[in-house]
Each structure stands twice: as C-alpha cells, then as structure tokens.
Amino acid sequence: MEYQSVSQFEEAYFVSYEEEWCGYVIYIERNPDRFRGGFEWSVCFDNEEIQSGLAFHFDFALTEALTYIKCLESNQ
C-alpha cells in the first residue's frame, strides 16, 4: 500500500481518502473543526462504522485505522 504524506499546506486542499483493506473500508477526512485541525478516520464493515478517531496527521490517521484492523484480524 502506498500513500503520500500530507503537509499542513496540503491539508487545506485534502480530498477524502477511501481504501478497502482486508474487507474493511477505511475513510479519512479533514477534521471540520478548523481550530483543532487534523484528520478524522473511520473503519467500516458491511456499511457500518465500527471504529473512528482523530489524528493530527494523515499518516497517523491511516496508521491508527490499519492498526485497529490488524488487531481485529489477529483476534479472529
């Protein structure tokens, strides 16, 4: 899986990110709270959100979502 780091300048122009991984869908969007900033991430399965969080950088949001999915997969 390849992705690019998003700088603070690029954050203002960030378009929503969506990827399917191991049957789960990862969504990453810019946090609508302009004062807090960062990115909202969510993991969905069968069109239901099963986990979400906030991260300061895109890289962290993607890592947190992937870590959550890996944890789910290792417990099955």
Secondary structure, 3 states (H helix, E strand, C coil): CCCCCCCHHHHCCCCCEEEEECCEEEEEEECCCCCCCCEEEEEEECCEEEEEEEECCHHHHHHHHHHHHHHHHHCC
